[in-house]
Amino acid sequence: MRYRPYGKEGTTSASLLGGKNMSRTGLTVKLIGRDGNAFAILGTCLEAMRRNKISKEEIEEFKKQAMSGDYNNLLRVVTEWFEVE
């Protein structure tokens, strides 16, 4: 069973819902084995959001959060918004 950080208290999604997807969008993005460049990660996530008809407001909120810090912040935000494979 894989665990990923969730929330500010360090709880894991697996411990909260028995491994069920706890991401904000309910979408899964495949990042493992792909380009780890920040722009490539951001582009993959934005493409998934657009393809699944996520509202423009939510997309803008995701972009604002994802781009508000360094690379580690981007990864943290991505794992909050998406299930990552």
N, C-alpha and C positions, 0 to 999 in steps of 0.2 A: 504494500500500500504506500503510495506517495503522499507526502505531506508538503504543504506550501503555507507560507505565512498568511494569516488572515487577521485583519483588524489590528488595533493598537496593543492589545494585550498579549499578542503572540499566540493566540489560539489557532488551531489549524482547521481548515475546512473539513478534513476527514473526521476530526473529533467532533465537529458540530453536527454534521449530517451523514455520518457513516460513509464518507467518501463521495457524496453527491456533489455536483457542481455548485459552488457557492459564488461564482463570479457575478459581477454586477449586470453584465449583459446576457449571460447564459450562453455565450458563444465560446467556441474552442478555436485557438489558433495554433498552428504547428510552427514552432520556432527552433526546436532541437534539430540540429543538422543543417540549419540555414545560416545565412549571413547574420552575424551578431552585431553589425553596424546599427547604431541607434536609429538612423533614418530608415534602414531596411525594416527594423522591428516596428517602428511607428507606421510605416507604409503598409505592412502586412495587417496590422490591427485596423487601420482606417479602411482598408479595402474590405475587410471582413464586416465591419460595421455598415458600410455603404451597401454591400451586397445583401445584407440582411435587413435593410431598410430601417436602421436605427435613426432616430430623429436627428436633425441637424444640431439641435440644442445639446443633445447628449454627446454627439461627436465633438462639438466645440468644447464641452466641459472636459471630456477625455483628453483632448489635445492640450488644453490649458494645464491640466494636472500633470500630464506626461512630460511637458516641456518646461515645467517650472523648476527643474533642478538638474542634477547630474545624471549620469548613466544609471546609477543605482536607483535613483528616484524613478526613472523611466521603467525599470524592471519591476519595481514595487507596484507602480500604478497599473502596469500591464497585468500583473498577477491578481490585482484587485478586480479589474474589469473583465478579464478573460480566464478561461481554463487554458493552461499552456501545456502543449505536448511537445 
